[in-house]
């Protein structure tokens, strides 16, 4: 609903500002981006809002809304978006993992000197379920629908992974139940069955992100296409809102000013030096 009274708008924006500042890493680096391929896109407003909020901290000419998204890129954007949406609720933030020569890691391809480490390891340390891979997280692989459902819902339920996971012996029960709602329930990878089931019952990822999945229909049953690659436009939708909040969506959250250029440069240099110092000399932690 549009806010037509100036004082009401001020109250809403104040309610979305944090008394405790988010880490500087979450501040936007660019507030003006000329995206030539989003003009007229149905999600143009949300794309630009996410850029201004610092979720997408890069300056590009083409956003490529129909392009796929790498897993590492998504978890980074997801944690940034979650923290920014809840910037007035520090207790809900997913704190970034500390990067130092003493840092340990879970996945062999996401070590402390990699930019993704602080986000992925931070999620793990917060008790968030991020996957079942034994050795590598495969961050460069393109994200699938069932993976996005798990990752997004895992962040929203916080340190309660039991809501989106279940022991192997119980997963068949989830598949049986999902057959009543999805035409392709048998195509869902076993490990993702509890997350999809949760999302249909209590979550919102499918409803928000995948406009081709009409959950209001029962005949014919909707098709999820769980292994289909997620597009950037679908990611924008998934990051556009989180549950029932005073600030309903990304466009209702008040913007903030980016760091001064010199401060941002100093922060980037410090991050780079920290990652280099953490690039060797310690053991893996599984």
N, C-alpha and C positions, 0 to 999 in steps of 0.2 A: 504494500500500500504506500503510495507516495506521501512524503511528508511535506505539507504545504505551509506550515507555520515555522518560521525561522527558529524561534525559541525551542520548539520541539525537536528540530534537527540538531541543535546544539546539545540538547540533553542526550539524544541518542548517541552522538559521536563521543561525548564525554564518557558514556557508559562503556565504550569500546576501547578506552585508553587505559593503559596499565600504570599503576602506581610504581611498580617495579619494572624497570626497563628491560626489554629483551636484550640478549647478547647482541653486540654490534654486527655479528655475522648475519643476523636476520634483517638488517636494515637494507632497503633497496639501493642499488648502485645507480640505477637509471630510472628517472621518473618520466622521461619523454622518449618514446620509442616509435619510430615510423615503421609500422608493420604493414607492408604493402599488400599482403594476401589475406587480411582479416576484414577489410572493408566490406560491409554487408553480410559478414558471416553471422549466423544466428547467435554465436557466443562471443561476438566482438567485444561487447562491454565487459564480460567477465575476463576475457583474455587480458585486456588492457588494465583492468583492476588488479589482477594478479601480478602483472608486471610492476605496477606502481607500488604495490605492497611489498615487493621484494621477494616474492615466491620464485619468480623467474628472474635471476640476477644476471642476465646477459643482455647485450644490445644486438639485436638482429634486424635484418630487413624483412625476412620471410619467416613466419612462425610455422608454416606448413601444418595446418590443422588436421589434415588427413594422414599425416605421417605417423609411423609407429613410435613408441617410446621405450627407451632402454630401462631395464629394471632399476639400475642404479640412479638414473635420472628421476624416476618416479618416487623412490623412497626419499630422496633428497627434497623434492618438491612437496611431498606429502607431509614430512615433518616440519618443514618451514611453514606451510599453510596452516597446519594444526596449531603450531605455537603462535602464529600471528593472529589467528582467529581467537585464541584464548589468551591474548597478551595481557588481559586484565585479570587472569586467573593463574598466577605462577605455579600453583600446586598441580596444574594439569599439564604444564610444559614437559616436553620430552627433552631432557637436558643432553647437550652434545657430550660425547665421550671425550675425556682428556687425551690429548696427544702429547706424548713425551717418550724419551728413550726407554722408559720403564713400562710403557703401555703393552698390554697383551691383546691378542685378537682371536676371533673364533674361526673366521674364514680365510683360507690361504691367499685369496685374491683381493681381500680388503684389509690390508695392513695399515698401521698407523700413518704411514707416509702418503697414503692415498686420500684424496679429498673426500671420498665417500665415507671413510672410516668413522669420523666423528658422528655422522648421522646414523649409520647402520649399527655401530657398536653402542651408540647412545640408546637406540631403540631396544637392543638386546638387554642392556643393563637396566632399562626401565621395565623389564619383564614382558616386553611386547613380542609376540610370535611373528617371526619374519621368514620362516621357511624351514625345510627339513634337510637341505643339502648337507652332506657330511663333511666335505672338504672345501668346496668353493661355492660362493654365492652366485656366480655367473652374472655379475652385474651388467655386462655388456649385451646380454640376451634381451630381445624385445619382450615386453610385458604382454601377458595374455589376460583374458578377462577373469579367469578363475584366480589368477595370481593377484590381480588388482583388488578383487573382492576380499581375499585374505588379508592383504597388507593394509588396506584402508580400514576394514572392520577391526583388525587387530589393534590399530592405533586408537580407534574410537572406544573400544572396550577397555583400553589401558592394560594394567597388569592382571588381567583376568583371561588368560589365553584359553582356559577351559571352555569359554563361550564359543570359540571358533576352532576348537580342536577336540579330538576324542581318540581313545585307544583304538588300535587296529581292529580289535574284535567287535567294536561297536559301530564301525563305519558303514557296514552293510545296511544297518537299520536306517541310517540317514539316506542312503541311496533309495531304499524302498519307499521312504516317505517322499523324497523328491520326485519320484516317478508320478506322483499324483499332481504335481504342479508344473513340471517341465517335460517337454517332449523328448529332450536329449539328456535326461538325467544320467543315463548309462555312459555318456561321453565325459563326464566330470572325473578328473583324476582323483583317486581315492583319498589322498591327503587333504583335498580341498572340499570334500563333501560337507564336513561340519560347518565350515565357513559359509558356504553357499546356503545351507539350511538356515543358519543364523540370520543371514542377510534377508532371506525371504520372510522370516518371522519377525525380526526386530531391527534389522539393519536398513540401509538406504542406498547402498552403492549401486545395485542394479537399477533401482527406480530412477536415480538421479543421472547416472552415466550413460546407460544403454537405452536410447530412445526406441530402438527396434524391438525391444523385449517388452511386450505389453502384458504386465502381470495381472491386469484386470480381466483378461480372457481366460476362460477355462476350456472352451472348445472352439477351435483347436488349442491345445496347450501351447504356451509360448516356448520359443526355442532360445536358449541362452548362448549357444555356440561358445562353450567354455575355453576352447583352445584358440579362439580368434584373437588376433593381435589388437591391442587397444590403440586407438588413435589419440593424438594430442587433444583433439576437440573433446573426446570422451574424458580425458584426464582433467581438462578444464572444468567440465561439469562436476566431476567427482570431488574437485577441490573447491567448488563454488560455495559449498555450505556444509556444516557439520551439525546435525541434530537440531534440536529446538533451542534457539538462542535469542537473546534480545536483538542481536544483529542477525537478521535472517540469512543474508548471503554476503558474498565478498564485496559487492558494490555498496553495501551499507556500512562498511567498516571505514572509519576515518583514516585518511592517508597520513603518513609522517614524512618528515624531511630526510633525505639521504644524508649520510655522513659527508662532511666536507671532503673535497678531493684529496687533500694532503693526509687526512686521517685515514681515509679508505686505503690509500696507497701504503701507508705505514702498517695498517692491519694486514694487507695482502702480503707484504714483505715479511712480517712477523710470522704469519701462517706458513709461508713457504720455508722459512728458516726452521720452524718447529718441525715441519714434516721431514725435512732433510736430516735433522738431528735424530729423528725417530726411525730412520730407514733401515737400521741394522743393529745387531748386537744384543738381541733378546730372543727368547724362545717363543714358539707358537703356544697358544692356549686353546685347547679344544674342550 
